[in-house]
């Protein structure tokens, strides 16, 4: 188990990122999420289109 003193000393050694770095990484994360959302949306539309064509073919 860790004592409170050990935890405090460990937290003092942490190098916390600055506001600029946090903003930059947040922007990158949001951009990647947006890109992945578009890609997943395109795949969804494509597979939906395929399923409709198969339904029309067999029904």
Secondary structure as UniProt FT lines:
FT   HELIX           4..13
FT   HELIX           19..58
//
